[in-house]
Amino acid sequence: MKPVVSALNAWSCIVVSVFAIVILSIIGSLFSREHHAMVGSTEDPVDGKAVAGSIFGAVVIYGVFLVFCGFQAFLHMRESRRGAISLS
């Protein structure tokens, strides 16, 4: 199987996905616990658990991106070990 995206794009996607998963997980956990920094103001959302559900949905999507890009990076590494010549 050949990679769909370039190696640079695959590794960039991995870095961004890991960073997003970590940051969004922290923010989602703060909303799910209804931490006063997240829901303590009158301008903040009333239902912190609903917001946390949306944020954890984004974490799942970034997890899918991470798996896809990790597979693409694996394909690039496997292809480079075989001595394949890349024209692009």
CYANA upper distance limits for C-alpha pairs under 8 A (distance plus 0.5 A):
  1 MET  CA     75 LEU  CA      8.06
  2 LYS  CA     75 LEU  CA      7.34
  3 PRO  CA     72 GLN  CA      6.01
  3 PRO  CA     75 LEU  CA      6.36
  3 PRO  CA     76 HIS  CA      7.04
  4 VAL  CA     72 GLN  CA      7.55
  5 VAL  CA      9 ASN  CA      6.82
  5 VAL  CA     10 ALA  CA      6.96
  5 VAL  CA     72 GLN  CA      7.42
  6 SER  CA     10 ALA  CA      6.72
  7 ALA  CA     11 TRP  CA      6.71
  7 ALA  CA     72 GLN  CA      7.95
  7 ALA  CA     73 ALA  CA      6.47
  7 ALA  CA     76 HIS  CA      6.69
  8 LEU  CA     12 SER  CA      6.52
  9 ASN  CA     13 CYS  CA      6.49
 10 ALA  CA     14 ILE  CA      6.80
 10 ALA  CA     69 CYS  CA      5.39
 10 ALA  CA     70 GLY  CA      7.43
 10 ALA  CA     72 GLN  CA      6.55
 10 ALA  CA     73 ALA  CA      6.03
 11 TRP  CA     15 VAL  CA      6.85
 11 TRP  CA     69 CYS  CA      7.59
 11 TRP  CA     70 GLY  CA      8.15
 11 TRP  CA     73 ALA  CA      6.99
 12 SER  CA     16 VAL  CA      6.71
 13 CYS  CA     17 SER  CA      6.37
 13 CYS  CA     65 PHE  CA      7.87
 13 CYS  CA     66 LEU  CA      7.53
 13 CYS  CA     69 CYS  CA      6.65
 14 ILE  CA     18 VAL  CA      6.64
 14 ILE  CA     65 PHE  CA      8.24
 14 ILE  CA     66 LEU  CA      5.96
 14 ILE  CA     69 CYS  CA      6.48
 14 ILE  CA     70 GLY  CA      6.99
 15 VAL  CA     19 PHE  CA      6.71
 16 VAL  CA     20 ALA  CA      6.53
 17 SER  CA     21 ILE  CA      6.53
 17 SER  CA     62 TYR  CA      5.96
 17 SER  CA     63 GLY  CA      7.53
 17 SER  CA     65 PHE  CA      7.21
 17 SER  CA     66 LEU  CA      6.14
 18 VAL  CA     22 VAL  CA      6.76
 18 VAL  CA     62 TYR  CA      8.42
 18 VAL  CA     66 LEU  CA      7.69
 19 PHE  CA     23 ILE  CA      6.70
 20 ALA  CA     24 LEU  CA      6.24
 20 ALA  CA     59 VAL  CA      7.91
 20 ALA  CA     62 TYR  CA      7.57
 21 ILE  CA     25 SER  CA      6.34
 21 ILE  CA     59 VAL  CA      5.86
 21 ILE  CA     62 TYR  CA      6.94
 21 ILE  CA     63 GLY  CA      7.68
 22 VAL  CA     26 ILE  CA      6.89
 23 ILE  CA     27 ILE  CA      6.81
 24 LEU  CA     28 GLY  CA      6.31
 24 LEU  CA     55 ILE  CA      6.96
 24 LEU  CA     56 PHE  CA      7.82
 24 LEU  CA     58 ALA  CA      8.29
 24 LEU  CA     59 VAL  CA      6.95
 25 SER  CA     29 SER  CA      6.53
 25 SER  CA     55 ILE  CA      8.15
 25 SER  CA     56 PHE  CA      7.33
 25 SER  CA     59 VAL  CA      7.37
 26 ILE  CA     30 LEU  CA      6.81
 27 ILE  CA     31 PHE  CA      6.83
 27 ILE  CA     52 ALA  CA      8.36
 27 ILE  CA     55 ILE  CA      8.30
 28 GLY  CA     32 SER  CA      6.57
 28 GLY  CA     51 VAL  CA      8.05
 28 GLY  CA     52 ALA  CA      5.08
 28 GLY  CA     53 GLY  CA      8.05
 28 GLY  CA     55 ILE  CA      6.08
 28 GLY  CA     56 PHE  CA      6.78
 29 SER  CA     33 ARG  CA      6.69
 29 SER  CA     52 ALA  CA      7.37
 30 LEU  CA     34 GLU  CA      6.61
 30 LEU  CA     35 HIS  CA      5.85
 30 LEU  CA     38 MET  CA      7.37
 31 PHE  CA     35 HIS  CA      6.64
 31 PHE  CA     38 MET  CA      6.64
 31 PHE  CA     39 VAL  CA      7.80
 31 PHE  CA     48 GLY  CA      5.35
 31 PHE  CA     49 LYS  CA      6.73
 31 PHE  CA     51 VAL  CA      7.17
 31 PHE  CA     52 ALA  CA      5.79
 32 SER  CA     48 GLY  CA      6.18
 32 SER  CA     49 LYS  CA      5.17
 32 SER  CA     51 VAL  CA      8.23
 32 SER  CA     52 ALA  CA      5.76
 32 SER  CA     53 GLY  CA      8.48
 33 ARG  CA     48 GLY  CA      8.07
 33 ARG  CA     49 LYS  CA      8.12
 34 GLU  CA     38 MET  CA      7.21
 34 GLU  CA     39 VAL  CA      6.52
 34 GLU  CA     48 GLY  CA      5.92
 34 GLU  CA     49 LYS  CA      7.78
 35 HIS  CA     39 VAL  CA      6.81
 35 HIS  CA     40 GLY  CA      7.87
 36 HIS  CA     40 GLY  CA      4.79
 36 HIS  CA     41 SER  CA      8.36
 37 ALA  CA     41 SER  CA      8.42
 38 MET  CA     44 ASP  CA      7.30
 38 MET  CA     48 GLY  CA      8.42
 39 VAL  CA     44 ASP  CA      5.59
 39 VAL  CA     45 PRO  CA      6.57
 39 VAL  CA     46 VAL  CA      7.24
 39 VAL  CA     48 GLY  CA      7.13
 40 GLY  CA     44 ASP  CA      7.30
 45 PRO  CA     51 VAL  CA      8.22
 47 ASP  CA     51 VAL  CA      7.31
 48 GLY  CA     52 ALA  CA      6.61
 49 LYS  CA     53 GLY  CA      6.71
 50 ALA  CA     54 SER  CA      7.06
 51 VAL  CA     55 ILE  CA      6.79
 52 ALA  CA     56 PHE  CA      6.55
 53 GLY  CA     57 GLY  CA      6.69
 54 SER  CA     58 ALA  CA      7.03
 55 ILE  CA     59 VAL  CA      6.92
 56 PHE  CA     60 VAL  CA      6.85
 57 GLY  CA     61 ILE  CA      6.97
 58 ALA  CA     62 TYR  CA      6.72
 59 VAL  CA     63 GLY  CA      6.60
 60 VAL  CA     64 VAL  CA      6.88
 61 ILE  CA     65 PHE  CA      6.90
 62 TYR  CA     66 LEU  CA      6.58
 63 GLY  CA     67 VAL  CA      6.80
 64 VAL  CA     68 PHE  CA      6.71
 65 PHE  CA     69 CYS  CA      6.48
 66 LEU  CA     70 GLY  CA      6.31
 67 VAL  CA     71 PHE  CA      6.63
 68 PHE  CA     72 GLN  CA      6.82
 69 CYS  CA     73 ALA  CA      6.61
 70 GLY  CA     74 PHE  CA      6.61
 71 PHE  CA     75 LEU  CA      6.74
 72 GLN  CA     76 HIS  CA      6.85
 73 ALA  CA     77 MET  CA      6.71
 74 PHE  CA     78 ARG  CA      6.58
 75 LEU  CA     79 GLU  CA      6.52
 76 HIS  CA     80 SER  CA      6.63
 77 MET  CA     81 ARG  CA      6.80
 78 ARG  CA     82 ARG  CA      7.17
 79 GLU  CA     83 GLY  CA      7.48
 79 GLU  CA     84 ALA  CA      6.59
 80 SER  CA     84 ALA  CA      6.36
